[in-house]
Amino acid sequence: MKSCPIIILFIFLISCDSSNQKDLDAILANSYVCLDNSCQSNFEISKEVSPDHYIDDNGYSHIKFWGPKYFTVKGELSQLNDKYIINGVPLVETVFDSDYWIWLDNLTFVLPVYSIFSWYTDNEFQNPIPIGNITITLDDMVSRLPPLNISGYSINENTCMDCPYSSTLFGTYSKYTYKPQHSFYLGPEMKGDTLKVFIKVIFNNDLGLTEENEHVLNIIVDP
C-alpha cells in the first residue's frame, strides 16, 4: 500500500509534463507567422496571357508582344497562422514594381527606383536619363507629362519626393489573398528591351510578428 502515493505522484508528474508540452507547442505554434513554420512565395509569368513565355539558361524570362497590351505575373503564398487571419481574411500584402517607364510618344527608359525594396532615393530624380537623342531628368519629365511605370502608377508634379511616406507612393498593391496577380503594360515599343519586375510580399501587414520575401524577375521582350 505504501507504493500507492509513489504511483499517484508518478502519474501526476507525467500529466504535468504532458500539459506543459501542450502549452509549449501552443506557444511555438503562435510564434510563427505562417503555417508549417515557413513563409514561402512563388511567382511566375502567366502562360495564359504569354503563351510563348519561357526561361532561358541564365534565368531570364522571355515574352513576346503578340496582341494583348499586358503580361501577367501570378503568385502563390504560404498560408498564415490563424492568429493573423481576421474574419477569414489573411493579412498578407504583395507589392509589384518595375524599373521600366513609358513617356511621351511611347518613349521608354529604365530607372531603378526600387522603392519597395527600400532602395528609394530622391537623388535618382536629378540624374540625367538618355532617351534617344535627348538627355533629361525625371523631374523635367514630370513637369511636362507624368511618366508611366508599366506596373500601373505614375509620378506627377504633386508627388512628394521627400516625405516620410514617399516610398509608399511607388508600386501597386494586391492585398488579402494567397494568390496575388498583377498585369503589367506591354507595348510594341518594348520589343528587344530588358526589364525587371520587383515583388515584395509581407506576411502579416498588421501588428505582431511579420515576415517579408523579395523577388526579382528579369524579363526580355523578344522581337
TIMAR-693393 format. One record per atom (N, C-alpha, C): atom name; x, y, z. Coordinates in steps of 0.1 Angstrom, whole numbers. Example, Ala and Ser with C-alpha at 12.3 -4.5 7.8 and 13.67 -1.06 7.14 Angstrom:
BEGIN
('N' (132 -57 78))
('CA' (123 -45 78))
('C' (132 -33 78))
('N' (128 -22 71))
('CA' (137 -11 71))
('C' (129 0 79))
END
This chain:
BEGIN
('N' (8 -12 0))
('CA' (0 0 0))
('C' (9 13 0))
('N' (21 12 5))
('CA' (30 23 5))
('C' (34 28 -9))
('N' (32 19 -18))
('CA' (36 22 -32))
('C' (26 31 -39))
('N' (14 32 -33))
('CA' (3 40 -39))
('C' (6 54 -41))
('N' (11 61 -30))
('CA' (15 75 -32))
('C' (25 77 -43))
('N' (35 68 -44))
('CA' (45 69 -54))
('C' (39 68 -68))
('N' (30 59 -70))
('CA' (24 57 -83))
('C' (15 70 -86))
('N' (8 75 -76))
('CA' (0 87 -79))
('C' (9 98 -82))
('N' (20 100 -75))
('CA' (30 111 -78))
('C' (35 110 -92))
('N' (38 97 -96))
('CA' (44 95 -109))
('C' (34 99 -120))
('N' (21 95 -118))
('CA' (11 98 -128))
('C' (9 113 -129))
('N' (10 120 -117))
('CA' (8 134 -117))
('C' (19 141 -124))
('N' (31 136 -123))
('CA' (43 142 -130))
('C' (42 141 -145))
('N' (37 129 -149))
('CA' (35 126 -163))
('C' (24 135 -169))
('N' (14 137 -161))
('CA' (3 146 -165))
('C' (8 160 -167))
('N' (16 165 -157))
('CA' (21 178 -158))
('C' (30 180 -170))
('N' (39 170 -172))
('CA' (48 171 -184))
('C' (40 172 -197))
('N' (30 164 -198))
('CA' (21 164 -210))
('C' (15 177 -212))
('N' (9 183 -201))
('CA' (3 195 -201))
('C' (12 207 -205))
('N' (24 206 -199))
('CA' (34 216 -202))
('C' (39 215 -216))
('N' (40 203 -222))
('CA' (44 202 -236))
('C' (33 207 -245))
('N' (21 205 -242))
('CA' (10 211 -250))
('C' (10 226 -250))
('N' (13 232 -238))
('CA' (14 246 -237))
('C' (26 251 -245))
('N' (37 244 -244))
('CA' (49 248 -252))
('C' (46 247 -267))
('N' (39 237 -271))
('CA' (36 235 -285))
('C' (27 247 -290))
('N' (17 251 -281))
('CA' (8 261 -285))
('C' (16 275 -286))
('N' (25 277 -277))
('CA' (33 289 -277))
('C' (42 289 -290))
('N' (48 278 -293))
('CA' (56 278 -305))
('C' (48 280 -318))
('N' (36 274 -318))
('CA' (28 275 -330))
('C' (24 290 -332))
('N' (22 297 -321))
('CA' (18 311 -323))
('C' (30 320 -325))
('N' (42 314 -324))
('CA' (54 323 -326))
('C' (58 323 -341))
('N' (51 316 -349))
('CA' (54 316 -364))
('C' (42 323 -371))
('N' (46 331 -381))
('CA' (36 339 -389))
('C' (28 329 -398))
('N' (35 320 -404))
('CA' (29 311 -413))
('C' (28 297 -408))
('N' (18 289 -414))
('CA' (17 275 -410))
('C' (30 268 -415))
('N' (33 256 -409))
('CA' (45 248 -413))
('C' (57 256 -410))
('N' (57 267 -402))
('CA' (68 274 -397))
('C' (77 280 -408))
('N' (71 282 -420))
('CA' (78 287 -431))
('C' (69 295 -440))
('N' (74 308 -443))
('CA' (66 316 -452))
('C' (73 316 -466))
('N' (66 310 -475))
('CA' (71 308 -489))
('C' (63 316 -499))
('N' (69 320 -510))
('CA' (62 327 -520))
('C' (68 324 -534))
('N' (60 322 -543))
('CA' (65 318 -557))
('C' (57 327 -567))
('N' (65 332 -577))
('CA' (58 340 -587))
('C' (63 336 -601))
('N' (54 337 -611))
('CA' (58 333 -625))
('C' (49 341 -634))
('N' (54 342 -647))
('CA' (46 349 -657))
('C' (35 339 -662))
('N' (23 344 -663))
('CA' (12 336 -667))
('C' (13 332 -682))
('N' (13 319 -685))
('CA' (13 315 -699))
('C' (-1 316 -705))
('N' (-11 319 -697))
('CA' (-24 321 -703))
('C' (-24 334 -712))
('N' (-16 344 -707))
('CA' (-15 357 -714))
('C' (-3 357 -723))
('N' (8 350 -719))
('CA' (20 350 -727))
('C' (24 335 -730))
('N' (17 329 -740))
('CA' (18 315 -743))
('C' (32 311 -747))
('N' (40 321 -752))
('CA' (54 318 -757))
('C' (64 320 -746))
('N' (60 322 -734))
('CA' (69 325 -723))
('C' (78 313 -720))
('N' (91 316 -718))
('CA' (100 305 -713))
('C' (111 312 -706))
('N' (119 304 -698))
('CA' (130 309 -690))
('C' (143 303 -696))
('N' (153 311 -699))
('CA' (165 306 -705))
('C' (175 301 -695))
('N' (186 297 -699))
('CA' (196 291 -690))
('C' (202 301 -680))
('N' (201 314 -683))
('CA' (206 324 -674))
('C' (195 329 -664))
('N' (183 323 -665))
('CA' (173 327 -656))
('C' (164 338 -660))
('N' (166 343 -673))
('CA' (158 354 -678))
('C' (145 348 -684))
('N' (134 355 -681))
('CA' (121 351 -687))
('C' (119 358 -700))
('N' (114 351 -710))
('CA' (112 357 -723))
('C' (98 357 -726))
('N' (93 369 -731))
('CA' (79 370 -735))
('C' (79 378 -749))
('N' (67 377 -755))
('CA' (66 384 -768))
('C' (53 393 -768))
('N' (54 404 -775))
('CA' (42 412 -777))
('C' (35 406 -790))
('N' (24 401 -787))
('CA' (16 394 -798))
('C' (2 399 -800))
('N' (-2 409 -792))
('CA' (-15 414 -793))
('C' (-20 421 -780))
('N' (-22 413 -770))
('CA' (-26 419 -757))
('C' (-16 429 -752))
('N' (-20 441 -747))
('CA' (-11 451 -743))
('C' (-8 449 -728))
('N' (-5 437 -724))
('CA' (-1 435 -710))
('C' (5 420 -709))
('N' (12 418 -698))
('CA' (16 405 -694))
('C' (13 404 -679))
('N' (10 392 -674))
('CA' (5 390 -660))
('C' (15 381 -652))
('N' (18 386 -640))
('CA' (26 378 -631))
('C' (17 373 -620))
('N' (17 360 -618))
('CA' (9 353 -608))
('C' (17 347 -597))
('N' (12 347 -585))
('CA' (19 342 -573))
('C' (11 333 -565))
('N' (18 326 -556))
('CA' (11 317 -546))
('C' (19 318 -533))
('N' (12 321 -522))
('CA' (18 324 -509))
('C' (14 313 -499))
('N' (23 311 -489))
('CA' (21 302 -478))
('C' (9 308 -470))
('N' (2 299 -464))
('CA' (-10 303 -455))
('C' (-5 308 -442))
('N' (-12 317 -436))
('CA' (-8 323 -423))
('C' (-13 315 -412))
('N' (-7 317 -400))
('CA' (-12 312 -388))
('C' (-26 318 -385))
('N' (-35 311 -379))
('CA' (-48 316 -376))
('C' (-48 329 -369))
('N' (-38 332 -361))
('CA' (-37 344 -354))
('C' (-37 356 -363))
('N' (-32 354 -375))
('CA' (-31 365 -385))
('C' (-41 365 -396))
('N' (-52 359 -393))
('CA' (-64 358 -402))
('C' (-76 364 -394))
('N' (-81 375 -400))
('CA' (-92 382 -393))
('C' (-105 380 -401))
('N' (-115 374 -395))
('CA' (-128 372 -401))
('C' (-126 365 -415))
('N' (-117 356 -415))
('CA' (-114 348 -427))
('C' (-105 355 -437))
('N' (-100 367 -434))
('CA' (-92 375 -443))
('C' (-77 374 -439))
('N' (-69 368 -447))
('CA' (-54 367 -443))
('C' (-47 381 -445))
('N' (-39 384 -435))
('CA' (-33 397 -435))
('C' (-19 397 -443))
('N' (-21 394 -456))
('CA' (-9 394 -465))
('C' (-10 405 -475))
('N' (2 409 -479))
('CA' (2 421 -489))
('C' (13 418 -499))
('N' (11 421 -511))
('CA' (21 419 -522))
('C' (22 432 -529))
('N' (34 437 -531))
('CA' (36 449 -539))
('C' (44 446 -551))
('N' (40 452 -563))
('CA' (46 450 -576))
('C' (52 463 -581))
('N' (64 462 -586))
('CA' (70 474 -592))
('C' (79 470 -604))
('N' (84 480 -611))
('CA' (92 477 -622))
('C' (102 489 -624))
('N' (113 486 -632))
('CA' (122 497 -635))
('C' (120 503 -649))
('N' (109 499 -655))
('CA' (106 503 -669))
('C' (95 513 -669))
('N' (97 524 -677))
('CA' (88 535 -677))
('C' (85 539 -692))
('N' (73 544 -694))
('CA' (68 549 -707))
('C' (66 564 -706))
('N' (71 572 -716))
('CA' (69 586 -716))
('C' (63 591 -729))
('N' (65 603 -733))
('CA' (59 609 -744))
('C' (61 601 -757))
('N' (51 600 -765))
('CA' (52 593 -778))
('C' (58 579 -777))
('N' (54 572 -766))
('CA' (59 559 -764))
('C' (74 558 -762))
('N' (81 569 -758))
('CA' (95 568 -755))
('C' (96 560 -742))
('N' (106 551 -741))
('CA' (108 542 -729))
('C' (121 545 -723))
('N' (122 542 -710))
('CA' (135 543 -704))
('C' (135 534 -691))
('N' (147 531 -686))
('CA' (148 523 -674))
('C' (154 531 -663))
('N' (147 531 -652))
('CA' (151 539 -640))
('C' (149 530 -628))
('N' (160 526 -621))
('CA' (158 518 -609))
('C' (154 525 -596))
('N' (141 527 -594))
('CA' (136 534 -582))
('C' (136 524 -570))
('N' (131 512 -573))
('CA' (132 501 -563))
('C' (126 505 -549))
('N' (116 513 -549))
('CA' (111 518 -536))
('C' (106 506 -527))
('N' (101 496 -533))
('CA' (95 485 -525))
('C' (106 477 -518))
('N' (119 478 -522))
('CA' (130 472 -515))
('C' (137 481 -506))
('N' (132 493 -504))
('CA' (138 503 -495))
('C' (151 509 -502))
('N' (151 508 -515))
('CA' (163 514 -522))
('C' (160 528 -528))
('N' (148 533 -524))
('CA' (143 545 -530))
('C' (152 557 -525))
('N' (156 566 -534))
('CA' (163 578 -531))
('C' (159 589 -541))
('N' (156 601 -536))
('CA' (152 611 -545))
('C' (163 616 -554))
('N' (176 612 -550))
('CA' (187 617 -559))
('C' (186 612 -573))
('N' (179 600 -575))
('CA' (178 594 -588))
('C' (170 604 -597))
('N' (161 612 -592))
('CA' (153 620 -600))
('C' (160 632 -606))
('N' (173 634 -601))
('CA' (181 645 -606))
('C' (191 640 -616))
('N' (193 627 -617))
('CA' (203 621 -626))
('C' (198 622 -641))
('N' (207 626 -650))
('CA' (203 627 -664))
('C' (200 613 -670))
('N' (189 612 -678))
('CA' (185 600 -684))
('C' (185 602 -699))
('N' (194 594 -706))
('CA' (194 595 -721))
('C' (182 588 -727))
('N' (175 594 -736))
('CA' (164 589 -743))
('C' (165 593 -757))
('N' (169 584 -766))
('CA' (171 587 -780))
('C' (182 597 -781))
('N' (179 609 -787))
('CA' (189 619 -789))
('C' (189 630 -778))
('N' (181 628 -768))
('CA' (180 638 -758))
('C' (184 633 -744))
('N' (188 641 -735))
('CA' (191 638 -721))
('C' (182 647 -712))
('N' (176 640 -703))
('CA' (166 648 -695))
('C' (165 641 -681))
('N' (161 649 -671))
('CA' (159 643 -658))
('C' (145 639 -656))
('N' (142 631 -646))
('CA' (129 627 -643))
('C' (120 639 -638))
('N' (127 648 -631))
('CA' (120 660 -627))
('C' (115 668 -639))
('N' (123 669 -649))
('CA' (119 676 -661))
('C' (107 669 -668))
('N' (108 656 -668))
('CA' (97 648 -674))
('C' (84 651 -667))
('N' (84 650 -654))
('CA' (72 652 -646))
('C' (66 666 -649))
('N' (74 676 -651))
('CA' (69 689 -654))
('C' (62 690 -668))
('N' (65 681 -677))
('CA' (59 681 -690))
('C' (47 671 -691))
('N' (49 659 -688))
('CA' (39 648 -688))
('C' (43 637 -678))
('N' (35 633 -669))
('CA' (39 623 -659))
('C' (43 610 -666))
('N' (55 604 -664))
('CA' (59 591 -669))
('C' (51 580 -663))
('N' (48 570 -670))
('CA' (40 558 -665))
('C' (49 546 -663))
('N' (49 541 -651))
('CA' (56 528 -648))
('C' (47 517 -653))
('N' (53 507 -659))
('CA' (45 496 -665))
('C' (37 488 -655))
('N' (40 490 -642))
('CA' (32 483 -632))
('C' (19 491 -629))
('N' (18 503 -634))
('CA' (5 510 -634))
('C' (4 523 -626))
('N' (15 528 -621))
('CA' (14 541 -614))
('C' (23 551 -622))
('N' (21 564 -619))
('CA' (29 574 -625))
('C' (34 584 -614))
('N' (43 593 -618))
('CA' (48 603 -610))
('C' (44 616 -616))
('N' (37 625 -608))
('CA' (34 638 -613))
('C' (39 649 -605))
('N' (37 661 -608))
('CA' (43 673 -602))
('C' (38 674 -587))
('N' (27 667 -583))
('CA' (22 668 -570))
('C' (28 656 -561))
('N' (35 647 -567))
('CA' (41 636 -559))
('C' (52 641 -550))
('N' (51 639 -537))
('CA' (61 643 -528))
('C' (73 634 -528))
('N' (84 639 -531))
('CA' (96 630 -533))
('C' (104 629 -520))
('N' (102 638 -510))
('CA' (110 638 -498))
('C' (101 637 -485))
('N' (89 632 -486))
('CA' (80 630 -474))
('C' (83 617 -468))
('N' (80 615 -455))
('CA' (83 602 -448))
('C' (76 590 -455))
('N' (65 593 -462))
('CA' (57 582 -468))
('C' (60 581 -483))
('N' (70 588 -488))
('CA' (73 588 -503))
('C' (75 575 -509))
('N' (82 566 -502))
('CA' (85 553 -507))
('C' (72 544 -509))
('N' (61 548 -502))
('CA' (49 540 -504))
('C' (41 545 -516))
('N' (45 555 -523))
('CA' (38 560 -534))
('C' (42 553 -547))
('N' (52 545 -546))
('CA' (56 537 -558))
('C' (53 523 -557))
('N' (48 517 -568))
('CA' (44 503 -567))
('C' (29 502 -567))
('N' (24 490 -570))
('CA' (9 487 -570))
('C' (7 475 -561))
('N' (-4 475 -554))
('CA' (-7 466 -543))
('C' (-17 455 -546))
('N' (-15 443 -541))
('CA' (-25 433 -540))
('C' (-26 428 -526))
('N' (-37 429 -519))
('CA' (-38 425 -505))
('C' (-48 414 -502))
('N' (-46 407 -491))
('CA' (-55 398 -485))
('C' (-59 386 -494))
('N' (-49 381 -502))
('CA' (-51 369 -510))
('C' (-38 361 -510))
('N' (-40 348 -510))
('CA' (-28 339 -511))
('C' (-24 337 -526))
('N' (-32 342 -535))
('CA' (-29 341 -549))
('C' (-29 354 -556))
('N' (-19 363 -553))
('CA' (-19 376 -559))
('C' (-15 375 -573))
('N' (-20 385 -581))
('CA' (-15 386 -595))
('C' (-16 400 -599))
('N' (-8 404 -609))
('CA' (-9 417 -614))
('C' (-5 418 -629))
('N' (-11 427 -636))
('CA' (-9 428 -651))
('C' (0 440 -653))
('N' (10 439 -661))
('CA' (19 450 -665))
('C' (17 454 -679))
('N' (19 466 -682))
('CA' (18 471 -696))
('C' (28 465 -705))
('N' (24 461 -717))
('CA' (33 456 -727))
('C' (29 462 -740))
('N' (39 469 -747))
('CA' (36 475 -759))
('C' (46 471 -770))
('N' (43 474 -783))
('CA' (53 471 -794))
('C' (66 478 -793))
('N' (66 490 -786))
('CA' (78 498 -785))
('C' (88 491 -775))
('N' (83 481 -768))
('CA' (92 474 -758))
('C' (100 462 -764))
('N' (97 459 -777))
('CA' (104 448 -783))
('C' (119 449 -783))
('N' (126 439 -779))
('CA' (140 439 -778))
('C' (146 444 -765))
('N' (137 449 -756))
('CA' (142 455 -744))
('C' (142 445 -732))
('N' (150 449 -722))
('CA' (151 441 -710))
('C' (146 449 -698))
('N' (138 443 -690))
('CA' (133 450 -678))
('C' (132 441 -666))
('N' (130 447 -655))
('CA' (129 440 -642))
('C' (115 442 -636))
('N' (110 432 -630))
('CA' (98 433 -621))
('C' (102 430 -607))
('N' (99 438 -598))
('CA' (102 437 -584))
('C' (89 433 -576))
('N' (91 424 -567))
('CA' (79 419 -559))
('C' (83 418 -545))
('N' (75 424 -536))
('CA' (77 423 -522))
('C' (65 417 -515))
('N' (66 407 -507))
('CA' (55 400 -500))
('C' (56 403 -485))
('N' (46 407 -479))
('CA' (46 409 -465))
('C' (35 400 -458))
('N' (40 391 -450))
('CA' (32 381 -443))
('C' (28 388 -430))
('N' (16 391 -428))
('CA' (11 399 -417))
('C' (15 414 -418))
('N' (6 421 -424))
('CA' (9 436 -426))
('C' (3 444 -415))
('N' (0 438 -403))
('CA' (-6 444 -392))
('C' (4 443 -380))
('N' (-1 445 -368))
('CA' (7 443 -356))
('C' (11 429 -353))
('N' (22 427 -347))
('CA' (27 414 -344))
('C' (39 410 -352))
('N' (41 397 -352))
('CA' (53 392 -360))
('C' (50 394 -375))
('N' (60 395 -382))
('CA' (59 397 -397))
('C' (71 391 -404))
('N' (69 387 -416))
('CA' (80 382 -424))
('C' (78 388 -438))
('N' (90 390 -445))
('CA' (90 396 -458))
('C' (98 388 -468))
('N' (93 386 -480))
('CA' (100 380 -491))
('C' (102 389 -502))
('N' (113 389 -509))
('CA' (115 397 -521))
('C' (119 389 -533))
('N' (114 393 -545))
('CA' (117 386 -557))
('C' (120 396 -568))
('N' (129 392 -577))
('CA' (132 400 -589))
('C' (130 391 -601))
('N' (122 395 -611))
('CA' (120 388 -623))
('C' (127 396 -634))
('N' (137 390 -640))
('CA' (144 396 -652))
('C' (137 391 -665))
('N' (133 401 -672))
('CA' (124 398 -684))
('C' (130 404 -697))
('N' (130 396 -707))
('CA' (134 401 -720))
('C' (121 400 -730))
('N' (118 412 -736))
('CA' (107 412 -746))
('C' (113 409 -759))
('N' (111 397 -764))
('CA' (117 392 -777))
('C' (111 400 -788))
('N' (119 403 -799))
('CA' (114 410 -811))
('C' (103 402 -817))
END
